[in-house]
């Protein structure tokens, strides 16, 4: 499969696109105000210990306190590599806890109140970016990624990425890193470590051990809260993590970053240095590669499929809901065949959209109902096969009794829409506002309260022009009836600065606003 990396490096934003067979599948964005923090290491101070939640809040000196769960005091080996690289994950620990230095997955985590005290200073590493109202999530198990290996100080586990499937190669790598593993540290071979030898691994270990020594010394010199180590910038980290043999080219439009990346490649992977190219075209680089229009479509709720069906994607704080519809596709034969084709196409597109939009957490998929069990299995298999390309860890469950497929996708950072969108000031992010008729009825109730609770004789009502027209044309008789019943006069003025369903009520003589007093 042909993969390309295209980087648009501007003064205020860096955008990185990954293409597979010329199709956009991933986009990463870095801005000064939304600097990524996953992988950063801090000396933090415990602000609060909550035994009921088995969690603690840790002050890192950031805007929001970090969340530390008891399970993150000793994460399992399979979770350790996820701290840095979604696509690599080591072997699962054996159920019996076999193997040197392994703890059992079912071993209970230590009680948080026994492990931590308020005011205690601890070393932590960020594993998830702050999202919404939540602060970053942290772990006390530090992992340092190199080009070929991940070093885990204070841990003696060894592992090999699941992406390396050849048994002989896995056995060779395990034997090699067992031989060179530094005392008191664990190692995981990353995907790009396949076919590499002792020399490359020892060079990685030397660099990572020096980095860890530097972090330890810095920790002894400073008081919490303080940052001890900042993970590589997005571009450099990406080159380290995913610029491998299957990437045909990397194209970037910044001379400065081109030189930096070229220097890095010549030092670490000189055989790939010829694949980096500086884009010199007059046309913006994302326009040249057709990325910009594809990126704009990734912001839309509805995604059309090639045969005429479509999917809708709704993201909430609790979960992501994706619905499949046949749309314009009616097929030429029986209904079951039409539905199957739509669902199969949707399964492939859903897997791509999850990566492209970077949607995580709980995801519920509502495919079109099918009668044939073999067809249901075919759709599920297609989805799972496509998700294998995803660098984030996913877990897909069988079709439920309600015909839904539930799945989870590892979430380390906010979704793509978080970078590009903000809540609509008109609707507060709900996507809906009151209809004009509902807004008019709300005004009627407000005016009745004024008439019943006060002796006001003159009122001023400010509303959006659309609502003003509706009140005059559709509700004039009702307003006249209210004026006669309560013996007041209502002057209506349009105000384009207001939302379409917004209203503001004032005393007519003093112009004192009284909206809040009579809303309920």
C-alpha positions in Angstrom: 0.0 0.0 0.0 1.4 3.4 -1.0 1.6 5.8 1.9 2.6 9.5 1.7 3.1 12.2 4.4 2.4 15.8 3.5 3.3 18.6 5.9 2.1 22.2 5.8 4.2 24.2 8.2 2.9 27.7 8.7 3.9 30.3 11.3 0.8 29.7 13.5 -0.1 26.1 12.6 1.5 22.9 11.5 -0.7 20.4 9.7 0.4 16.8 8.9 -1.6 14.6 6.5 -1.2 10.9 5.9 -2.4 9.6 2.5 -3.0 5.9 1.7 -3.3 5.3 -2.1 -3.8 9.1 -2.5 -6.8 9.1 0.0 -6.6 11.2 3.1 -6.8 9.0 6.2 -5.2 11.0 9.1 -4.6 14.6 9.9 -2.6 16.0 12.9 -2.6 19.6 13.9 -0.3 21.6 16.2 -0.9 25.2 17.2 0.9 27.3 19.8 -2.3 27.5 21.9 -3.0 23.8 21.7 0.5 22.4 22.1 0.4 18.6 22.6 1.5 17.3 25.9 1.3 13.5 25.7 4.7 12.1 26.7 5.7 15.1 28.7 7.2 14.3 32.1 6.5 16.4 35.2 7.3 16.6 38.9 3.9 17.1 40.3 2.3 17.7 43.7 -0.7 15.6 44.9 -3.6 18.1 45.5 -6.2 15.6 46.6 -6.6 11.9 47.2 -10.0 10.4 46.7 -10.4 6.9 48.1 -14.0 6.6 46.9 -12.8 7.1 43.3 -9.5 5.4 43.8 -7.9 8.4 42.1 -5.8 11.5 42.9 -5.5 14.9 41.4 -2.0 16.1 40.7 -0.9 19.8 40.2 1.5 20.0 37.2 1.4 23.8 37.0 -1.0 23.6 34.1 -4.4 25.2 33.8 -6.1 22.0 34.9 -5.0 19.5 37.5 -4.1 16.1 36.2 -6.0 12.9 36.9 -4.1 9.8 38.3 -6.1 6.6 38.7 -4.9 3.8 41.0 -4.5 1.6 38.0 -2.0 4.0 36.5 0.3 3.5 39.5 1.2 0.1 37.9 -0.1 -0.2 34.4 0.1 -3.6 32.7 2.8 -4.2 30.1 0.4 -4.1 27.2 -0.6 -0.5 28.2 3.0 0.8 28.6 3.8 1.2 24.9 0.5 3.0 24.4 1.8 5.9 26.4 3.7 7.0 23.3 2.8 5.1 20.1 -0.7 3.8 19.3 0.4 1.4 16.6 2.9 -0.5 18.7 1.8 -2.7 21.6 3.8 -5.4 23.3 2.7 -8.9 24.1 -0.1 -9.3 26.7 1.1 -10.5 30.0 0.4 -14.2 30.6 -2.6 -15.0 32.8 -0.4 -16.8 35.3 2.0 -13.9 35.7 4.7 -16.0 34.1 7.9 -14.4 32.8 10.5 -12.4 34.6 9.3 -9.3 36.4 5.7 -9.5 35.1 2.8 -8.8 37.3 -0.6 -10.4 36.8 -3.2 -8.4 34.9 -5.8 -9.5 37.5 -3.5 -8.4 40.4 -5.4 -5.6 42.2 -4.0 -2.1 41.9 -2.6 -0.6 45.2 -5.1 1.4 47.2 -4.6 5.1 46.3 -4.8 6.3 49.9 -2.0 3.9 50.8 0.3 4.9 47.9 -0.2 8.7 47.9 -0.7 11.5 50.4 -1.8 15.1 49.9 1.2 17.3 49.3 3.4 14.5 48.2 5.7 15.2 45.2 5.7 12.5 42.5 7.1 11.9 39.0 4.4 11.5 36.4 4.0 11.3 32.6 1.0 12.6 30.6 -0.8 9.8 28.7 -3.9 11.7 27.6 -4.4 15.3 26.5 -6.9 17.4 28.5 -10.3 17.2 26.7 -13.2 19.5 27.4 -13.5 20.1 31.1 -11.2 17.2 32.0 -7.5 17.7 32.8 -4.7 15.5 31.4 -4.4 11.9 32.5 -1.1 10.8 33.9 0.8 7.7 35.0 3.7 7.1 37.4 5.3 4.6 34.9 7.6 6.6 32.7 8.3 5.3 29.1 10.8 6.9 26.8 10.5 6.1 23.1 13.5 6.0 20.8 13.6 5.2 17.1 13.6 1.4 17.6 13.0 0.8 21.3 10.9 2.1 24.2 12.8 2.3 27.5 10.8 1.7 30.7 12.9 2.8 33.8 12.2 0.9 37.0 10.6 -2.0 35.0 12.1 -5.2 33.8 9.6 -6.3 31.1 10.7 -7.1 27.6 8.3 -7.2 24.6 8.0 -7.0 20.9 5.4 -5.0 18.9 2.4 -7.1 17.8 2.9 -5.6 14.3 6.0 -7.8 14.0 4.2 -11.1 13.2 7.1 -13.3 12.0 7.7 -15.8 14.8 11.4 -16.3 14.1 12.0 -12.5 14.0 10.1 -12.1 17.3 12.2 -14.8 18.9 15.4 -13.2 17.6 14.5 -9.8 18.8 13.5 -11.1 22.3 16.8 -12.9 22.6 18.7 -9.8 21.5 17.1 -7.3 23.8 17.2 -9.8 26.7 21.0 -9.8 26.2 21.4 -6.1 26.1 18.6 -4.9 28.4 20.1 -2.4 30.9 19.7 -3.4 34.6 16.6 -1.9 36.2 14.9 -1.0 32.9 12.5 -2.7 30.6 12.5 -2.6 26.8 9.9 -2.9 24.0 10.9 -3.3 20.4 8.9 -1.0 18.2 7.6 -1.9 14.7 10.5 -0.2 13.0 12.9 -2.3 15.0 12.2 -5.3 12.8 15.3 -6.6 11.0 17.5 -4.3 13.1 20.6 -5.5 14.9 22.5 -5.0 18.2 24.4 -1.9 17.0 21.2 0.1 16.3 19.6 -1.0 19.6 22.6 -0.2 21.7 22.7 3.3 20.1 19.0 3.7 21.1 19.6 2.5 24.6 22.6 4.8 25.1 20.6 7.8 24.1 17.5 6.9 26.2 19.6 6.1 29.3 21.3 9.5 29.0 17.9 11.1 28.7 16.6 9.4 31.7 19.7 10.4 33.8 19.1 14.0 32.8 15.4 13.8 33.8 16.3 12.3 37.2 18.9 15.0 37.9 16.5 17.7 36.9 13.9 16.2 39.3 16.3 16.4 42.2 17.0 20.1 41.5 13.5 21.5 41.2 10.4 21.7 43.4 6.9 20.6 42.2 5.1 21.6 40.1 7.7 21.6 37.3 8.2 20.1 33.8 11.2 17.8 33.5 11.0 16.7 29.9 9.0 17.8 26.9 8.2 15.2 24.2 9.4 15.9 20.7 7.4 18.4 18.6 4.7 16.9 16.4 6.7 16.8 13.2 9.9 15.3 14.7 8.0 12.8 16.7 6.0 11.7 13.7 9.2 11.1 11.7 10.6 9.1 14.5 7.4 7.0 14.9 5.9 6.4 11.5 8.3 7.3 8.8 9.1 3.8 7.8 9.9 1.7 4.6 6.2 1.7 3.5 6.2 5.5 3.2 7.0 6.4 -0.4 7.7 10.1 0.2 7.4 12.9 2.7 6.8 16.3 1.2 7.1 19.5 3.3 6.7 23.2 2.4 9.1 24.7 5.0 12.8 25.0 4.2 13.8 25.2 7.8 11.9 22.1 8.9 13.0 20.3 5.7 16.6 20.7 6.8 15.8 19.6 10.4 14.1 16.4 9.2 16.8 15.7 6.7 19.5 16.0 9.4 17.5 13.7 11.7 17.1 11.1 8.9 20.7 11.2 7.9 21.7 10.5 11.5 19.2 7.7 12.3 17.8 6.2 9.1 20.0 7.5 6.2 18.5 4.9 3.8 15.2 6.9 4.0 16.7 10.4 3.6 16.1 10.4 -0.2 12.4 10.1 0.3 12.0 13.6 1.8 11.2 16.4 -0.7 10.9 20.2 -0.3 7.7 21.5 -2.0 8.4 24.6 -4.0 5.1 25.0 -5.9 3.2 28.3 -5.9 -0.1 26.6 -5.1 -0.6 25.8 -1.4 0.7 22.3 -0.7 -2.6 21.0 0.7 -4.4 22.2 -2.4 -1.8 20.6 -4.7 -2.4 17.2 -3.1 -6.2 17.6 -2.9 -6.1 17.5 0.9 -7.9 20.8 1.7 -11.3 19.8 0.2 -11.1 16.4 1.9 -10.3 18.1 5.2 -13.3 20.4 4.9 -15.6 17.4 4.2 -14.2 15.8 7.4 -16.0 18.6 9.3 -19.4 17.7 7.9 -22.0 15.6 9.8 -23.1 13.7 6.7 -20.6 11.6 4.6 -21.8 10.4 1.2 -20.8 6.9 0.0 -19.8 6.2 -3.6 -22.9 4.2 -4.4 -25.3 6.8 -3.1 -25.8 5.8 0.5 -24.5 7.9 3.4 -23.5 7.9 7.0 -24.1 10.5 9.7 -21.7 11.1 12.5 -22.8 12.7 15.8 -20.2 13.4 18.5 -21.3 13.9 22.1 -19.3 14.0 25.4 -20.6 10.5 26.2 -20.1 8.7 22.9 -20.0 8.9 19.1 -23.1 7.7 17.2 -22.7 6.7 13.5 -25.8 5.9 11.5 -25.9 4.2 8.1 -28.6 5.0 5.4 -29.1 3.7 1.9 -29.9 7.2 0.6 -30.1 7.3 -3.2 -28.8 3.8 -3.6 -31.7 1.4 -4.3 -29.8 -1.4 -6.0 -30.9 -3.5 -9.0 -31.8 -6.8 -7.3 -33.2 -7.7 -3.9 -33.3 -5.5 -0.8 -30.9 -7.7 1.3 -28.2 -7.4 -1.4 -28.7 -3.6 -1.6 -28.4 -3.3 2.2 -25.3 -5.5 2.3 -23.5 -3.5 -0.3 -24.3 -0.2 1.5 -23.2 -1.6 4.9 -20.0 -3.0 3.5 -19.1 0.3 1.9 -20.1 2.1 5.1 -17.9 -0.2 7.2 -14.8 0.8 5.1 -15.7 4.5 5.3 -16.4 4.4 9.0 -13.0 3.0 9.7 -11.4 5.8 7.6 -13.5 8.5 9.3 -12.6 7.4 12.8 -8.9 7.8 11.9 -9.4 11.0 9.9 -11.5 12.7 12.6 -9.6 11.1 15.4 -12.7 10.0 17.2 -12.3 8.1 20.4 -14.0 6.6 23.4 -17.2 4.7 23.1 -18.6 4.5 19.5 -22.0 3.0 18.5 -22.6 2.0 14.9 -26.1 1.6 13.6 -25.9 -0.3 10.3 -29.0 -1.0 8.2 -30.8 -4.1 9.6 -29.9 -7.4 7.8 -31.7 -10.7 8.0 -28.9 -13.0 6.9 -26.3 -13.9 9.6 -23.5 -14.4 7.1 -24.1 -10.8 5.9 -23.8 -9.4 9.4 -20.6 -11.3 9.9 -19.2 -10.0 6.5 -19.9 -6.4 7.6 -18.2 -6.9 11.0 -15.2 -8.6 9.4 -14.8 -5.8 6.9 -14.9 -3.2 9.7 -12.3 -5.1 11.8 -10.0 -5.6 8.8 -10.1 -1.9 8.0 -9.4 -1.0 11.6 -6.2 -3.0 11.5 -4.7 0.0 9.7 -5.5 2.3 12.6 -2.5 3.3 14.8 -4.9 3.8 17.7 -6.0 0.7 19.6 -9.6 -0.4 18.8 -11.9 -3.1 20.2 -15.0 -4.1 18.3 -17.9 -6.2 19.8 -20.3 -8.5 18.1 -23.7 -7.2 16.7 -26.0 -6.6 19.6 -29.7 -7.8 19.9 -30.7 -4.3 18.8 -28.6 -4.6 15.6 -25.9 -2.2 16.9 -22.1 -2.6 16.8 -20.4 -1.2 19.8 -16.7 -0.5 19.8 -14.0 1.6 21.6 -11.1 3.5 20.2 -8.2 4.7 22.2 -8.4 8.4 22.8 -5.2 10.3 23.6 -6.1 13.8 22.3 -9.1 15.9 21.3 -10.8 15.0 18.0 -10.1 16.9 14.8 -13.2 19.0 15.1 -12.0 20.3 18.5 -9.1 22.0 16.7 -11.1 23.6 13.9 -14.6 24.2 15.4 -16.1 25.8 18.5 -19.6 25.7 20.0 -22.1 27.8 18.0 -23.0 31.0 20.0 -26.5 30.8 18.6 -27.4 27.3 19.9 -24.7 26.7 22.5 -23.4 23.7 20.6 -26.7 21.8 20.5 -27.3 22.4 16.8 -30.8 23.5 17.4 -32.6 26.8 18.4 -36.2 27.5 19.3 -38.6 27.8 16.4 -40.2 31.2 15.8 -43.6 29.9 17.0 -42.1 28.6 20.2 -40.2 31.8 20.8 -43.4 33.8 20.3 -45.3 31.6 22.9 -42.4 32.1 25.3 -42.8 35.9 24.9 -46.6 35.5 25.5 -45.9 33.7 28.8 -43.4 36.3 29.9 -45.8 39.2 29.2 -48.5 37.5 31.2 -46.2 37.2 34.2 -45.4 41.0 33.9 -49.1 41.8 33.8 -49.9 39.6 36.8 -47.0 40.6 39.0 -46.6 44.3 38.2 -48.4 47.5 37.3 -46.2 48.3 34.4 -47.9 50.4 31.7 -45.1 50.7 29.1 -42.8 47.8 28.0 -40.1 47.6 25.3 -39.4 44.2 23.7 -36.2 43.8 21.7 -36.0 40.7 19.4 -34.3 39.5 16.2 -35.8 40.9 13.0 -37.2 37.5 12.0 -39.0 37.2 15.3 -40.2 40.8 15.1 -41.8 40.1 11.7 -43.4 36.9 13.0 -44.9 38.6 16.1 -46.4 41.4 14.0 -47.7 39.2 11.2 -48.7 36.1 13.0 -49.4 37.2 16.6 -50.7 40.7 16.3 -54.2 39.7 17.7 -52.6 37.9 20.6 -50.5 40.9 21.6 -53.5 43.3 21.3 -55.4 40.9 23.6 -52.6 40.9 26.2 -52.4 44.7 26.1 -56.2 45.1 26.7 -56.2 42.4 29.4 -53.3 43.8 31.4 -53.5 47.5 30.5 -50.0 47.9 29.2 -48.4 48.9 25.8 -45.7 46.8 24.2 -43.3 48.4 21.8 -41.5 45.9 19.6 -38.0 46.8 18.2 -35.9 44.6 16.0 -32.2 44.0 17.0 -30.0 42.2 14.5 -27.4 41.6 17.3 -29.7 39.1 19.1 -30.0 35.4 18.3 -33.1 34.4 16.3 -34.8 33.0 19.3 -33.6 35.6 21.8 -35.7 38.2 23.5 -34.9 41.1 25.9 -37.6 42.9 27.9 -37.3 46.5 29.3 -39.4 48.9 31.4 -40.7 51.5 28.9 -40.0 54.5 31.0 -36.6 53.8 32.6 -35.3 51.2 30.1 -34.3 48.9 32.9 -34.0 45.4 31.7 -36.4 43.0 33.4 -35.9 39.8 31.3 -34.5 37.6 34.0 -37.2 38.5 36.5 -40.0 37.2 34.3 -38.5 34.3 32.4 -40.0 31.9 34.9 
